[in-house]
Amino acid sequence: MGRQYAVIGTGAIGGFYGACLQKAGLDVHFLLRRDYDYVKEHGLAISSTFGDFTLPQVNAYNQVENMPPCDVVLIALKTTQNHLLPHLLPPLLKPGTVVITLQNGLGVEPEIATIVGETAQVLGGLCFVCSNKIGLGQIHHLDYGQIQLGAYGNNHQPQGITPTMRQIAADFEQANIPIQLAENLLLARWKKLVWNIPYNGLSVVLDATTDAMMKDSYGYQLSEQLMREVIAGAAGYGLEIKESFIQKMLDYTMKMKPYRTSMKIDYDCHRPLEVEAMFGNPMRAAQAVGVAVPQITMLYQQLKFLDARNIAIGN
């Protein structure tokens, strides 16, 4: 019998990957809030570059206490909701459970490891995907889809590729989800920030989609300068990200379909932004080892101002 999966946060990320796993025949259990009644009755609809499909029936829950303990728990909440995890995680755990955080930013795994203790193994999942939730139980997958998976260790040392990672990767491959196993989770996190910091941050500050930023010389230069600061921050921890990776990320974004980032969508909907996990934590981490990151610092301060004002307007 295959592994049983729980999805905490059935939105653009959790809904997409969870639906793909169920379509491949795996036993998946979804925790929902606003969408619960709709999904319970109608299921999930995915429009995707991998092929459209509908799951008319899914295991939907609005109370975590009603869910079974699972072999693998996918955390797909925004990091602004992580204060809920001490309540949400324990009912889903059993000895040997693997908890995978499909979240952006830096410093999320230590927080989760503290909650689960010795009961569960913590993995970090980095999603390279353009996916939006477009309505109740409806997810639009626009581009890409790869997950990078790495093991978290308390000492932040590279944990290598574990047998558990290979087993879970096999499930995702069965679901036609591209997956890459990372030897060093911390390095993978900093590499992901090379994209996330410029494009998520600037999309809000400049009120722009990715294609608009890349077509404009100033937007392009700003993106490149922010990437260089991220690489400098990583180097402060002995993590080498090659110079060529900057051009790779710029080219990757240039070819990407026009995309409104997840942070821009949250801003437009007057939802709290993931400023601390995605900007504050890397900024403080760089400063802690004596690496100056003035552009990231200014972007962080701008986002804190805009976030506070935006939430006040939304309320």
HELIX and SHEET records of a PDB file:
HELIX    1   1 GLY A   14  LYS A   23  1                                  10    
HELIX    2   2 TYR A   36  HIS A   42  1                                   7    
HELIX    3   3 VAL A   64  ASN A   66  5                                   3    
HELIX    4   4 THR A   79  LEU A   84  5                                   6    
HELIX    5   5 LEU A   85  LEU A   88  1                                   4    
HELIX    6   6 PRO A   90  LEU A   92  5                                   3    
HELIX    7   7 VAL A  108  VAL A  116  1                                   9    
HELIX    8   8 PRO A  163  GLN A  174  1                                  12    
HELIX    9   9 LEU A  185  VAL A  205  1                                  21    
HELIX   10  10 THR A  210  LYS A  215  1                                   6    
HELIX   11  11 SER A  217  ALA A  235  1                                  19    
HELIX   12  12 SER A  244  LYS A  255  1                                  12    
HELIX   13  13 SER A  262  ASP A  268  1                                   7    
HELIX   14  14 VAL A  275  VAL A  275  1                                   1    
HELIX   15  15 GLU A  276  GLY A  280  3                                   5    
HELIX   16  16 ASN A  281  ALA A  288  1                                   8    
HELIX   17  17 PRO A  294  GLY A  314  1                                  21    
SHEET    1   A 9 PHE A  53  LEU A  55  0                                        
SHEET    2   A 9 LEU A  44  SER A  48 -1                                        
SHEET    3   A 9 GLN A 138  ALA A 151  1                                        
SHEET    4   A 9 GLN A 121  GLY A 135 -1                                        
SHEET    5   A 9 VAL A  98  THR A 101  1                                        
SHEET    6   A 9 VAL A  72  ILE A  75  1                                        
SHEET    7   A 9 GLN A   4  ILE A   8  1                                        
SHEET    8   A 9 ASP A  27  LEU A  31  1                                        
SHEET    9   A 9 ASN A  59  TYR A  61  1                                        
SHEET    1   B 4 PHE A  53  LEU A  55  0                                        
SHEET    2   B 4 LEU A  44  SER A  48 -1                                        
SHEET    3   B 4 GLN A 138  ALA A 151  1                                        
SHEET    4   B 4 ILE A 179  ALA A 182  1                                        
END                                                                             
